[in-house]
Every structure is written in C-alpha cells, then in structure tokens.
Amino acid sequence: MNKEKKILSTLLLLFITITSYAQQKQLLSTAKLKKYVTYFNKIDTEAVKNFVPNAQAFDWLSANVPLLDCPDPIIEQNYYYRWWTFRKHLVKTPEGFIFTEFIEPVKHAGKYNSISCALGHHIYEGRWLKNNSYLKEYINFWLYKADVGQTKQRFHQFSSWVDDAVYQNYLVKPDVGFLKSILPTLDADYTKWETERQVKNGLFWQHDVKDGMEESVSGSRKDQNNRPTINSYMYANAKALVNISTLLKNEALKQKYQSKQAILKKLVQDSLWDASTSFFKTRYAKGGLAKAREAIGFIPWDFNLPDDNANYAKAWDQLLDTGGFKSPWGLTTAERREPTFRTRGTGHSCEWDGALWPFATSQTLKGLSNLLVNYKNHGKMTPKVFYNELQLYAKSHTKNGKPYIGEYQDEKNGEWLKGDNPRSSFYNHSTFADLVINDLIGFKPREDNVLEVYPLIPKGQWDWFMLDRISYHDKTITLLWDKTGKKYNKGKGFQIYVNGKLLYKTDDLKPVKIKMK
C-alpha cells in the first residue's frame, strides 16, 4: 500500500511539475484564439476540407502558432484569420504534406493541386509553426516529387526564391541534417535555372506570367525580358547557398556562390536601375528599360541586394505619392500616373497592371522592413509608414463585411476583382503572420545563440502587446511590452522570456540583442 502511495505521489508530483512548466512557458491563454476560430468557423461554409477541418482548427492552431495580443483590433484579427486560412491549405498527400495555393482545384496546377508560385511565401509563413515537419515534407515534395509523373515541368513553372526560404526556415528551426541532405539538389537546381533562364549578359530572363504576374505593364508572355523579380530571387538563392555551404563547411560551393552572388548584385544595380526615375525596372530583350515604375522594383530590398546609399533609397518615396503606389486600399502594383494603368484585359482576369495583389504587397512590406532595419539610408520611410501600410493591408482583408482573402483588388474601392469565384476564397498567395512576427514586432532569426528583436512599432503607437509561444531553436520565446505594467501585471517595460523564465527587461521598446542561456 505504501508502495502504491509512493507511486501515486510521484505521478502526482510529475503531473504538477509538467503542468506548472507548461503554464510557465505559456504566458498568454488561448481564449482569444478560441474566440476568433469560433467566429471564423461560424461564417464559413467549409466547401473544402483538407488535413485540418474547421472542427479541429482550434486544437491544431493552439498547438502550432504563436499567440498575439495587441491593441490594434484590425491587425490582431487578421493575424489569426491568416493562420486560420493557412491551415486550410495543409494537404496530406501520398507523397507527403504540401500547402496549396488555391482551395479549389485549378487547371494549371500540378498533382494534388500543387503550384510553386507562392512557395517562398508559404515557407516564410510556415516557418513559425511549431511542427516544422510539414514544411520539410513540402520542400522535399518540390525538390524530388513534384515533376515525377507530370507531362510538363511544375517546379520551374514559376520563378522561385526557394533556397532563400529554406535557409530562412533553418534560422527558425535549425536542422543541419536536413540542409546537408538537400544541398546537392539545391545546387543542381540553381544550375538548371542558369541553363533555362540566364542570358549572355549574366542576368536572368522571365515571362511575366511565369513570375506569377501576368499582363504587367512591362511584361511579356513571349519576350525574354530581364526582370527585377527573377534576378533578385536568384541573387537571394545564391546568397542562401553561400550561407548553407558555410554552415556545412563546403568551401568549394561557398566560393562558387559567392562569385555568383557578387556578379548578380552588380548586374542588377548596373543594368536594372534607372537613375532618371530612381527605380529598379525591367530591361527589355529588345533593349532599354521599361518606362513605368512597378512594385517589382522594390523586390531587390526583399533580399537586401541594393547598396546602402541615398540614391537607391529614393525609390521608396513613391510609397507616399498618390501618383506613385499609394491608393485608398493599399499599395498598387504599378504607379498610378502610368498612362496604361489598369487598362489591360477585362479587369477580372488576373492583370498586374496596377491593381492590388497581396502577393506583391507582402513583398513590398518585407522590402520596406529590411530598408528600415538593415540600412542607414531610409529616404522618407519611417516605422510609421510601415505600420500604416501593414494596417491598411490587414484592413483590406474583407468582403461583404466579413474577413476574406482573395486574389486581387480594385485600389479605389477594395472590390475583389474575381468576384465570387470560389477558387479565390482563402487564396494562399502571400504572407501576413510573418510580417507581424518578423517585421512589425521584429523577431529576427539567427544562426547563433543570440536572440535579436528589432520592433518597427512606431513610438507611442502601442502601450502593450504580447507575442507568446514563438517556437525557436527548440525553445519557447515570449515577447512582452507593457508601458504601465498594468496590462499583464509583470512590471513595466519590454520583457523577453525563454521557456517561461525572464531573460531580459528594459524600460523602452527598442532593438535588442542578447544571448540566450
């Protein structure tokens, strides 16, 4: 009997310890998540059910996504909405998990309704999930399985920054073995892109439709134009392969891609920069640069490609100009002063000649974040500009008074230009949660054991917020800001917790770099 009591006592103590540890690691309850999921489920007909149906959405999300508590109801609701919709696209296939782009089957997709266009966005967003196995299987699908048994190429159906995204995923969830296993394939794939798309001048060409940006102002379905898109992506991929090779101590591969990275950086700045209009533009195969500024001219900053100088930073002034990219509902894909703005096609067939595309908005905001964090020359850009555009982006996620994310929108009234086409519902073609975590709140993943945070929340904008249960380097991180100390009752200031234990505290919300214990 005494032995049984001891066993029960031990089990009870173990239960209390585990429960206490779990509570310690989680400072924010799931009540808010539950509220949002209940609302989103209620307004959804759930025409398509994939791996995680609505009935299981709360349990799956509570186990996998960082929890956000903030005073901006627009950003907060959309943060949870985008996670709720992202989960809808997780599909279990005979060849592993994948994330789809369209919730409904579309004719131009590969097997299991797979499309590579937004692959980089999916990985950037999905890297914050606690369970990283979904992304690893998804990456393996594209590297090894997507083209098998297909009548036409699927992986290279669209331009891609997959190598960069793979490395960014590693920074959040380190797995050297996984990188080592796929590095030869990434190397071979880069060479394949060179064979297919590199021209004699060293730049890469692409049709606008194969950039996922059909009917653009400067694009073509036939001409081999040198676009800022694919050239920035290939620069980013080369840069990532340098980092991966360095990590794996592969000196030959490191030197190979250092050279490619340096050459592409110079070519983009020398050949795609238009000094007369202060913008990166498409160079036509027939010669000369495009006349119009397009949002793709901001993509080089997505990967910190441009040099840090005032001339390049001038490009960003166009975000404040209503003749540029600023519009009532968000950032347009071409400058509004362009004579051919919104004149291609019917206005309902996926034109990229000015309408708002979440794909492009998330790229532009990522580039702006990089400019503000990694550069000294900001032009007229400030954290307030970033915040306002991020909030407007969140606000645009609406249709008939309810949360919605579709393909593309009218810049003046927010109308979703695909109308009620069911393929457009829950369109998984952009990021949002990543922009909140990595850019607005500023959690910056690194290879080393240093925890870095660089908030872009404008001074005085928020008196409090908490981002809890960030799964990072096999640890659980919490970022907490409480100006008065009365919101969370844990004292005033900015605090960082690792596995529930206070690591850092300061009075002000400001950038920080601190070693994790």
Secondary structure, 3 states (H helix, E strand, C coil): CHHHHHHHHHHHHHHHHHHHHHHHHCCCCCHHHHHHHHHHHHCCCCCCCCCCCHHHHHHHHHHHCCEEECCCHHHHHHHHHHHHHHHHCEEEECCEEEECCCCCCCCCCCHHHCCCCCHHHHHHHHCCCCCCHHHHHHHHHHHHHCCCCCCCCCHHHCCCCHHHHHHHHHHHCCCHHHHHHHHHHHHHHHHHHHHHHECCCCCEECCHHHHCCCCCCCCCCCCCCECHHHHHHHHHHHHHHHHHHHHCCCHHHHHHHHHHHHHHHHHHHHHCEECCCCEECCECCCCCECCCCEHHHHHHHHHCCCCCCHHHHHHHHHHHCCCCCEECCEECCECCCCCCCCCCCCCCCCCCCCCECHHHHHHHHHHHHHHHHHCCCCCCCCHHHHHHHHHHHHHCCEECCEECCCCCECCCCCCECCCCCHHHCCCCCCCCHHHHHHHHCCEECCCCCEEEECCCCCCCCCCEEEEEEEEECCEEEEEEEECCCCCCCCCCEEEEEECCEEEEEECCCCCEEEECC
